[in-house]
Amino acid sequence: MEKYLIALDLDGTLLYNWETMKKETQDYLLNLKKEGHTLVIATGRPFRSSEMYHQMLELDTPIINYNGGLVTSRLDDNFQCFSLTVEREYILDIFENTKQYIKNAFGEIGDDIYLLHDNEEIRPLLHLFNGARLTVGDFKETLPGNTNGFIILANDGQGQFIEDFVERKYKGKVLHRNWGNEYSFIIELFTPETNKGNGLEYVAKYLGFEPKNIIAFGDGHNDIEMIEYAGLGIAMSNAHNSLKEVADLILEDSNKENGIEKFLNKFFKK
C-alpha cells in the first residue's frame, strides 16, 4: 500500500467542536499511523492551543500554526523552524492610522501575546494557557518585534475602514482576512507568503512526500492553498463555498459526522 501524508485542519474539520476530538476519530487516525501513514496538523491556531491534539494523535511530525506563519517541531532537533512575520513598523502604522475604528487588538510572537485591552470579551480569542505569556498595554511600548499573527477587533460596522487602509497603503506587503459571518468584526493581518499551502510544502519536502501522495482536509478560506497543493484536496460538507470551488472532492459528511474517518476508511479499503 502506498503511504500518504495526511494534512488536517482543526476547527470545523478534525475537531467536533472548539475543543473536542471524537474518540473514534482519534482511534482511527492512530491506526492509520500504525499502518505507516503520516499525519500533520495545519491550523490557524497558535501552537499553545493545538499542541494537545498533536499529543492525542501521538505525532512527532512538525506542526503548522498561524496558517503557515510558523512551522515548528519540538521533537525533532534536525528540523529548521519556518517563521513568517509582519514587520512591527507596519503593525504600528496600521494601528495608529485606524485606531478610531478599533475596539481591541493583539499580536502574537511565537506563543507570547501582546494585548491592547484585557477584558472578558477578548479572553476566548487569546487561548491563554499552556505557558503563554500575556503583556497588556500600548503596542508602541509593549510589542518587541515582528509578529507571527495580529488580530484586530473592529468597532461594529467599521472593519471595512481598516481593511481599506491596509489594502491602500500596504498592498503586496500585508494581507488582511476578515473572519466573516458572526466574526466579521475580526480582521487578521499576515504576510503575502503566509498560507497553509506553503507551510505544508515545507513540511512535505522535509518528510520526503510529493504532492501526489498528500491528502489534505479543510473547511475554511484559509485552507485554499493547502487544498490546492495536495494531490487530493478535500473540503468538508460544512466547508466555505470558496474552498468547495477549488477542492478535488467535497465530503458528504461534516466534522460533526466523522467526515474524515468515513472518507479515509473507504479510501484505504480501495
Long-range contacts (C-beta under 8 A, 24 or more apart in sequence): 1-35, 1-36, 1-268, 2-213, 3-36, 3-37, 3-38, 3-213, 4-37, 4-38, 4-209, 4-213, 4-214, 4-215, 5-37, 5-38, 5-39, 5-40, 5-203, 5-204, 5-207, 5-209, 5-213, 5-214, 5-215, 6-32, 6-37, 6-38, 6-39, 6-40, 6-214, 6-215, 6-216, 6-217, 6-264, 7-40, 7-41, 7-42, 7-64, 7-196, 7-200, 7-214, 7-215, 7-216, 7-217, 7-226, 7-230, 8-39, 8-40, 8-41, 8-42, 8-216, 8-217, 8-260, 9-42, 9-43, 9-196, 9-217, 9-218, 9-219, 9-220, 9-223, 9-226, 10-41, 10-43, 10-45, 10-50, 10-53, 11-43, 11-44, 11-45, 11-219, 11-220, 12-219, 12-220, 12-236, 12-238, 12-239, 12-255, 13-217, 13-218, 13-219, 13-223, 13-236, 13-255, 13-260, 14-41, 14-53, 14-217, 14-255, 14-260, 15-53, 15-255, 16-255, 16-256, 17-256, 21-53, 21-56, 22-258, 24-258, 24-261, 25-258, 25-260, 25-261, 26-56, 26-57, 28-261, 28-264, 28-265, 29-57, 29-260, 29-261, 30-57, 30-58, 32-264, 32-268, 33-57, 33-58, 35-268, 38-207, 38-209, 40-64, 40-200, 40-203, 40-207, 42-68, 42-196, 42-199, 42-200, 42-216, 42-218, 42-223, 42-226, 43-67, 44-220, 44-222, 45-127, 46-70, 46-108, 46-111, 46-127, 46-132, 46-148, 46-149, 47-72, 47-110, 47-111, 48-111, 48-127, 48-129, 48-130, 48-131, 48-132, 49-127, 49-129, 49-130, 51-130, 52-130, 61-203, 61-207, 62-203, 62-206, 64-196, 64-199, 64-200, 64-203, 65-148, 66-108, 66-148, 66-149, 66-190, 66-194, 67-190, 67-194, 67-195, 67-196, 67-199, 67-222, 68-194, 68-195, 68-196, 68-197, 68-198, 68-199, 68-200, 68-225, 68-226, 69-148, 69-149, 69-190, 69-191, 69-194, 69-199, 70-110, 70-148, 71-199, 71-202, 71-203, 79-206, 82-199, 82-202, 83-148, 84-148, 84-190, 84-191, 84-193, 84-194, 85-109, 85-145, 85-146, 85-147, 85-148, 85-191, 86-146, 86-147, 86-150, 86-174, 86-189, 86-190, 86-191, 87-146, 87-173, 88-143, 88-145, 88-146, 88-147, 90-170, 90-173, 90-174, 91-139, 91-143, 91-147, 91-150, 91-189, 92-139, 92-140, 92-143, 93-169, 94-162, 94-165, 94-166, 94-169, 94-170, 94-174, 94-189, 95-139, 95-152, 97-165, 97-169, 98-152, 98-161, 98-162, 98-165, 101-154, 101-155, 101-158, 101-159, 101-161, 101-162, 102-152, 102-153, 102-154, 102-155, 102-162, 103-153, 103-154, 103-155, 103-185, 104-152, 104-153, 105-139, 105-150, 105-151, 105-152, 105-153, 106-150, 106-151, 107-139, 107-143, 107-147, 107-149, 107-150, 107-151, 108-147, 108-148, 108-149, 108-150, 108-151, 109-144, 109-145, 109-146, 109-147, 109-148, 110-148, 114-139, 114-142, 114-143, 114-144, 114-147, 122-153, 125-151, 125-153, 125-186, 149-188, 149-189, 149-190, 150-188, 150-189, 150-190, 151-186, 151-187, 151-188, 151-189, 152-186, 152-187, 152-188, 152-189, 153-185, 153-186, 154-185, 154-186, 154-187, 155-185, 156-185, 159-184, 159-185, 159-186, 159-187, 162-187, 163-187, 177-221, 177-222, 180-221, 180-240, 195-222, 195-224, 195-225, 195-226, 196-222, 196-223, 196-225, 196-226, 197-224, 197-225, 197-226, 197-227, 197-228, 197-229, 198-225, 199-226, 200-226, 200-229, 200-230, 201-229, 215-264, 215-267, 217-259, 217-260, 218-243, 219-243, 219-255, 234-263
